[in-house]
Amino acid sequence: MTFRKFLIAAAAAMIATAMPVASPARDFPVEFLKMSAMRRQAPVPSANAIASYAAAAQLAPETKRAVEGLLAEARAADARGDTSAAQLALAHARALLDGKPWSPAQAFASSLEVAPKIPLIDVAAPLQLTVSRAYAAQPAAARLRVSAQAPGKAPVQLSEVPLSLRKSGDTVVTVNLPKTLEGRADLVSEIVVGGQALASSSERVDFVSDLAGIENRTEARLKAVKASDGAVAVVRYPFQVAKLVRAGEREIEARAFSDRLERSQSVLAALESGKDPVLRRVGDQDRAYWFAEPGEYVPYRIYVPTTWDRTQKLPVIVALHGGGGDENGMFERESSGKFQKLAERYGYIVVSPLGYRPLGAYGSPIRLPSVYGTDIKEGREVGGPERAKLLALSEQDVLNVLEKVVTEYGADRSRVYLTGHSMGGGGTWYLAHQHPELWNAIAASAGPFFIDGYDFERLRKMGIMIVQGSGDPPSLNADRQLARDLLERGFGVNYVETPSVNHGQTFGNNLPTIFEFFERQKLRDHPDVPLPLR
C-alpha cells in the first residue's frame, strides 16, 4: 500500500497535538477525526497519520530513522507556528515512505495540491482546476497531466500542459473536456518533471453533459403528468443537489450523480405512462421529500417488505447512519444488505434519513471525550448559530421522515424502533431522550458520544439495547460505563459486546440480534420466551 492510499483509508487529519497515534481507519470512527481536523484547520496529512503508516510498514532502519527525524522536525515547526516548514518536513517523510528520492524537483512537485473547483463537472464547459502550494519550494520546469479513471475502465488522458504558477496565491488551469465523458470517475492530477510523475492526487468527481438542458426538459415533462409529492421529489432531487454542490453548499454525494439522474428519469418515464412508481410502493427505494424549513429536497432510503398487502400496520425501524455517511450507509456499508433481508423476513419497514447533512448528528451535541479522552466538546454552543441551525435541521429531518413513512404506509405507531451506529448511535440516545413518546425500543451501536445532562428516566418505559465490539476502543469504555449506570438504576438494559469486532463491523455483525430484540418487545414482560425465527 502506498502512503497516499493509506491516507485515504486512514483519514489524514490526525495532528500531533490533538490525539495519540491511532490504528487505521477500519478500526476507528474516522468521521470524528475529520470533524476535529476541520474545526482546528489542521494540516493534512499529519505527523500522526504518517507515524501510523511508518509503524505498520516494513522499513529499512536508516529510512525509519530519517522518517522519525522528519516527524520531529514537523512537530517542532508546528509548535512554533511555522506551517510551511512543517508541511515540507511531512512531504519529505511521505516521499521516503513511498521510496522516492528527495530532490529539489520532488520537493516542488510534492508542494502542489490540485483539485477541481467543483466536483460535479458539466463537460459542456471547460474544467477549472485550482493549483495551490502547501509550502514554498524552488520552482521546476513541470507539466500538469490530468486524466479520468472510471471504475473498471482504462484511464482517459484529458490534458498535459506546461505548469506556470502565479507568484502568489492559487493558480487556475483550464482543461477542455471530451463531450463523451459521463458518470463517476477519479480525476487524477500528476505533476510531471523530466518526463516522470513525481506527485499525484485524485478526487472523486461526477461528469455530466448539458445538465441545464436536461433539467429544463424534465420540468416541461413533469408539468404534463399527474404525480404524487414523493414522485416529484425524486424527479427533482438530482438537479437540486447539483445546484448545492456547484454552489459549494454541499459535498459530492457517495451515490454517483448518474445513478440519481437515472432514478429521476425512470420515475418520470413511469409517470408519463400513467403509473406512480413511488407512492406506497414496496421494496428497496431511493426517496426524497420537500423539507420546508431550509427550502430544499432531502433524500432518504426506505425498504418496505414485498409481502405488504396495503392493509397491514407494519412496525417501523428508523436507522441512523454514522458521521460522514448518508441515507444509504445503513443498508449498504454498515450491513452489507442484511437490513433488507431481515426487514423482509420479519415484516418491518426500515427507513434511513440523511439527517439533512452527513455530519448533522441528528441534533445531538457530540462529546468527543468518549473518543479521545479530552475535554473537547462540540455542541450547539460550539460553532455558533450555523452549527446550531444544522443540528436543529438534522433532528427535524428524522422526525419528518418518520411521520411521512408512518402516514403513507399506515404503519403501527406503537411499534416504532430507533437504531443507529457511531454518530447514529449518539443520535439514537439523543432522539430517544428528546422524543421518548415515539419509540417502543432503541438499539444504540458504538456511539454514546454525549450523555451529560440526559434525564434517563425519560427512557424507562422503552426497551434499551447497547451494541458494542470489544475491538472498538473509542466508544467501548463509554458504552460499558453507560450500561453499568443504567443497570444500577434498575433499567432492563440488554448489553451486547461481540469479541474481536472493530468499529466498522459492530453494527452489521449484531443486526440479527437487534431485530430479535425488537421482536421481543412484543413479549417485554416475558423476555425469556423464545421467539421463532422466520
N, C-alpha and C positions, 0 to 999 in steps of 0.2 A: 504494500500500500504506500503510495506517495504521501508526502506530508500534506499536499493540497487536498487530497481525498480525505485524509484523516481530519482535516479542519472542517470539512463539510459534515462529516459524521459526528464530530465532537463539539460542534458549535463554538467556534474560536472566539469566545467572548470572556474567557476566564482570565482576569488580570490578577497580578500577584497580590495586590493589596485587598482584593475582595474575598478570596477564599483559598483554601488549600487545594493542592493538586487533586483532581477528581478522576475517576475512571471514565472510559469512553462513554459516549452519549447513549449507547444501547443500555447502559446501567444507570443513567442519570436523567432527571427531568430537564432536558436542555432548554425548554421554554423559559424556565426561570433564570437560567444563565443568560439567555438573550435579553430578558426583561431587565435584569440587573445591569447588563452592559449598556443597554440603551439609555437607562437613567443616568449612568455615570459617564456616558460618552467615551467608553473605554476604547483604547486602541485595539484593532483587530488585525492579525491574530495576537494572542497574548503570550507572555512568558510562560504562564502555567500550561496553556494548551501545547506549546512546544515541548515543555518539560514532560508532559504526559506522554507525548509521542516518543520522545527520546528514551523514556524509561521503558517503553514497551518494545522499542526497536533493538535489533542486534547491531551494535555499533563497534567499530574498532576503538580501542582505548584512547588513541590520540584524537579521534573525532568526538568521542564523548567528552573529553576534557575541554576541547575547543568550544563545543556547544554550551557546556556548563559555564565557561568563562564569558561567552557572549550573552547568556541569560543574565549573569550577574551584572554585566555592563548595562543591559536593557533595564533591569530593575533600578539600578543606581540612577540612570538617566531619567527614568520615570519619576523617581522620588524627588529629583531636583527640578522637575517640570520641563525637561528637555525632550519633548515628544519625538522630534526629528531624529535625535541620536538614538533613542530607544527603538524606533522603527528600523533604523539602519542596522543595529545590532541583531534585531529579530530576523530581518531579511537575510543577513549573513548566516545566522543559525539555520534558517529554513533551507538555504542553498546547500549547506553542508549535509543536512539530513537527507536531501534529495540527491546527494552525490554530485553536485555541480561545483566546479572550481570557482572560487571567488575572484573576481576581477573587476576593474572599473566598468566594463561593459555589463557584467552581471549585476553590479550594484545599481547601474542606471535602469536596466530592464526591470529589476525587482522593485524599484521605487514607484513604478507606474501602475495605476489601477484604472481599468477600462470597464465601462458599464453603459448600457443604453439608457437614454434619458427616460424612456417609457418602456416597460417590459411587454406591453401589448402593442404590436407593431403592425401597422397597415402598410402593406407593400406598395400601395398606390403612391406613397410619398417616400422620399429618401429617409434612410435610417440615420439618426444622430447619436453618436457615441461620445461620451464625456471621458476625457483622459485627465486624471488627477495624479498628483505626486504625494506620496506618503512622507518623503524626506528629500532633502537636497542631494543631488548626485551629479557628477560630471557628465554632461550630455554626450551621447554616442550617436553615430550615424545609424539610425534604426528605422525599421519599417513596421507598420501595423498590418497584421494579417487577420482577417475576420472570416469565420466560417460558421455554418449552421449544421448541427448534428442532431437529426431527429432519431428517436428510438428505433433501433433495428435497421437503420439505413446508413449508407455511406455519407460522410461529411460533404457538404457543398461549400466550396470556397466562394465567398461573396466579394472579397476585395483584398488587395495588398497594395498599400500606398506608403510613400515616404512619410515619416512621422516628424512633423515640425511643431514643436511645443511653444506656447507663449512664454514670455519671460516670467510672468507671474499669473496665478490663477489657473483655472481649468482650461483645457483645450477641447474644442468640439470638432470631431471628424465626421464628415458626411459620407454615407455609403449608399449608392444606388442599388436597389434590390430587384432580383428577378421576380416577375409577376407570378411565377409558378409556386413560390414559397407559400406553404399553408400548414397550419396546425402547430403543435407544440414541438419545441426543439431547444437544445442548448446552444446559445450564442457564444462561440469560443473566440476570444481575442488573444493573439500571440504577439509578443514583442520580439522581432527578428533582428539580430545583429550579425553581420557577416554571414548571412545565409542560414543561421542557426536560431531556432526559437529558444530564447533564454528565459522567458517568463510567459505564463499564460493565465487566463482567468476565464470563467464561464458563468453564464447566468441563464436560468430557465426563462424562456420567452414564449409568447404566442404570436404566430403570424396569421394575419387575416387580410383578405383582399376586398376593398370597396365596402367597408363596414357601414359607412353612412348611406350608401345606396341600398344595402340590404335592409337597414333599419327603415328607410322610407318606404320601401316596397312592402315590408312586413306590416307597418302601421296601416297602409292602404288596404291590405288584405284583411287585417284584423277588424277594421271598421265594417267590413261587409259580412261578418259572421256573427252568430249568437254564441256567447261564451260565458262560462262561469268566471267569477273573480279569480279563482285559483288558476284557471287555464290562462287567463290574460296575464297573470303574474309570471307564469312560467314562460310565456312567449316573450314578454318584455324584459325579463331579468337580465339576459346576457348583454343587452345594449346599455342598460343602466350601469351594470358593474364595469363595463368597458369605459364609460364616461368617468366613473370614480377612479379607476386605475390610471387613466390618462391624465386626470387632474391631480394625481398624487395623493388622493384621499383614501385609497385602498391599495393593498398589496395584490399582486397577481395571485389568483386562486390556485389551490392544489389541483383542482379539477381543470383539465385542459379547456380553454375557451371554445375550441372547436366542438367539444362534447356538449357544452352548454348550448351552443348555437344549433347543433344538430337536434337536440331535445326541443328547443324552441320551434324550429321549423317542422318537426314531426308533429308536435301538438297542433300547430297552425293548420297543417295539411288535414289532420283528422277533423278539426273544427269545420273546415271547408267541405268535408264530406258529410257533415251533419251529425258528427259524433263528438262528445266531450270526453277526452281521454284522461281527464284529471278528476272531476267531481266524483267523490265516493268510489274511487277505483281501488282495487286490491293489488297486492304485490309490492315490489320494491320501487319506490318513486322518488325522483328529484322534484321538489316542490318549492314554491315561493309565495309570499303574500305581501300586501302593501302595509308597511309599517308607518302609520300616520305621523308619529312624533318627529322622526328625522326626515320624513318625506321621501322614502325610498323603498324599493322591493328588497326583501331579505329572504334568503334561501333556508330551507330545512329539508330533512330527509325523513321519509316515513316508510314503514313496512306494515302492510295490513294483510293478515292471513287470507290466503286464496279461498279458504273454506267459509269465509264470512258470507252470510246469506241476506244481509241488509236488515235483519230483524234482531240479531243477537246484540246484546250490550257487552262488548268485549272490554277486558281490562286494558290499561294503557301503561307502558313504561316510558318515561322521559329519560333520555340518555344524554349526559353532558360530556363533551369531548375535552381533551387536555389542551393546555395552552399552546397557541400557535397552530392548532388543528382547525378543523371545520366540521360541518354537519355530516360529512361522510366518514370521518375518522372512526367513530364507534362501530360502524358497520364494516369497515374495511381494515384499517391498520390495527386497531385495538382488538378486534375479534375475528379477523380473517374470515368473515362470512358466517360465523357462528350465530350472530344475532338473528339473522333472517331465518336460519334453520330452526332455532329454538322458539322464535316467535310463532312460526308455522306449527311446530309440534304442540306447543302449549296453548295456542289460540290467543296471543297477545298482540295488540297494536304496539309497535315501537316507534317512537319519534325522537329525532335528534335535532335540536335547534342549533343555529350558528352561535347564538349568544351575541348577535349584532355584529361583533368583530371577533377575530380569532383570539385576541387577548382580553376580551371583555370581562372574563371571570364571573359572569352571571350575577354581577353586583357584589360579589364577595371581596372585601378588602383582604389582600393576600399577605399573610405574615410569613416572612422569609426565615425566621429562626428555625422552623421545622425542617428547612432545607440546609441552611448554612450554620445555624447556631450563633447568629449575630443578632444585633438589635435593630437591623434594618427593617422597616415596616412600610408596606405600600397599602394605603387605604384611600378613602375619599379625601382625606386631608393632605395627601401627598400627590403632587401632580396638578393641583389646582382645580379650577372648575371644569376644565375639559375632561380630566380623568373622572371626576365625579359624574359628569354627564354620561360618559361612556359606560360606567358601572351601572347607572340607572337604566340606560337603554338596553344593556345586556340582560339585566334582570327582567325587564318588561318583555323582551323578546321571548324568553322562555314561557312566561305566563300567556302571552298572546298565542303562541303556537299550541300550547296545551288546550286553550279554550277553543281554538279553531278545530282541532282534531276531535275533541270530545263532542262538539256541536255537529260537525259534518258527519261523523260516523255513529252518533248516538251511543257513545261509549259509556261504560259503567263508572260514574263519578266516585263511587265508593271503593273502587279498586284502581286507584291511580298510584303508581310507584315511581320513585326517583332514584337514579343511579348515575354515577359519573366517575371518571378516572383522572387522577393527578389534579390539575386545575379544576376539572369537573368534579372530582371528589370534594375539593374545597367548596365548590359551588353547591354540591349536594347538602353539605352541612348548613351552609348559609341559607339556601332556599327552604330547607326543612324548618329552620328556626323562624324565618320571616313569614312563612305561609304554612303553618302546621296543619291547617284545616284541609289542605289539598291532598296530602299524601297518606296513603294507608301504611306504607313502609318505605324505608330508604336503604340503599346499599352503597356505601362510600368506599371507593378504591383508591388507596395511596394518596390521600390528599387532605389531611386536617391542617391546612396552611394558616388558618386564622380561626381561633375559637374563643379568644378573650372576649368577655362581656356577653357571651351567649347564655341565655336562660334555658338550660337543658330541660327544665320541667315542661317546656312547650313541646318537647318531643316524646313525653312519657307515653302517650296513647298510641304511638306508631311503632311498628317493628323496626329494629335497627340492626343492620349487618355492617361490619367493618372488614374490608378485604385488604390483605397485605401480602407481600412476598418477603421472605427472610433475606433475599439478596437485594433489597431496596432500602439501603441505609438512610437516604434523605428523609423519608417520611415514616420509617419503621418505628423509631422510638416514640415519635409523636402519636402514632396510631396505638401503640401498646399502652401508653400513658392514658390516652383518651378512653380506651376500653376499660382500663382499671378504674378510672374515675366514675364512669357510668355504672359499672357493676357495683361499686361501693354505694352508689345512690339507689340501688335496687332496680336498675333498668335491666330488662331482658335482652342484653346485647349478644349477638352472635358474632364472635371474633374468629376470622378465618385467616390463618397465616400459612402460606404454602412454602415449603422448604426450597431453597436454591432457585427462587424465581426473582428476577430483577424487575425494575420499574416498568419496562416496556412489555413484560409478559404477564404482569399481575392480573389485569382485568380479563384478558382473553382466557387465561387458564381457569379462572374462577367463575366465568359466566354461567356455566350449567348450574353451579351451586347457587348463584344469585337467583336464577329462575326458580329453583326448588324452594328457596327461601320465600320468594314472593308467593308461590303457590301455597306454602304452609300458612300464610296469613289468613287463609280461609279457616284454618284449624288452630288459631293462635292459642286458644285455651287448652289445646291438646297437642303440644309440639312434638310429642313422641310418636304420634300416629303416622305410620309411613304412608306416603302418597305414591300411587302407581306412576311409574314413568310412562309417558305417552310415546 
